[in-house]
Amino acid sequence: MTNISELDLQNLRHLMGGFDTTHCKLQEYAKEATDTKVKQFFEKSAQSAMENKQQLMKFLQ
């Protein structure tokens, strides 16, 4: 693993936290949606946020 500076680590943590928050909010929006297309949009967006978080986590391995 390449050394990551403390600033880079803080930035990664901040970004991952943002994606995690976004994922949770979008899941809640999907649960509340009554329109099928809107529900699917929120579900797809929530999945994308989680995938982005997982991609960032790879930098910590």
N, C-alpha and C positions, 0 to 999 in steps of 0.2 A: 504494500500500500504506500502510496506517495504521502509525504507529510502534508498535512493541511494546516494552514495558519489558524490561529484562534479567531481571527476576523472571518475567514471563510467558513469555519465551523459555526460561528454565530449566525452567519447569513444562511447557511443550509438549514439550521434549526428554525430560523424565522420563516423561511420558505416552506419547510415541511409543515410547520404549525399552521400556516395560512392555507395550504392545500387540505390539511386535515379538517380545519374549520369549514372550509368551502364544501368539502365532501359531506360533512354532517348536515350543514344547512340545506344543501341540494337534496339530500335524502329526505329531509323533513318536508321540503316543498313538494317532492314527488309523492309523498304519502298523502298530502292534502289536495293534490291536483285531482280534479274530476274529469277533465278532458284527457283523453288517451294520448293524444300527440304531445300535449304539454307534460304529462306524466313521463312519457318516454324521453322527452328532451331533458328533463331534470335527472332522470335515472342515468342517462348516457353521460351527462355532464358530471354527475357525482362519480361515476366510474372513471372518467378521465382525470378528475382531481386526485383520486386514489392512485392511479397509475403514475401520475406525475410525482406524487410523494414517494412512491416506491422507486422510481428512477433516481430521485435525489438520494435516497437511502443507500443506493449502490456506491456512492462516493465515500461512505463511511465503512465499507467492508474492506 
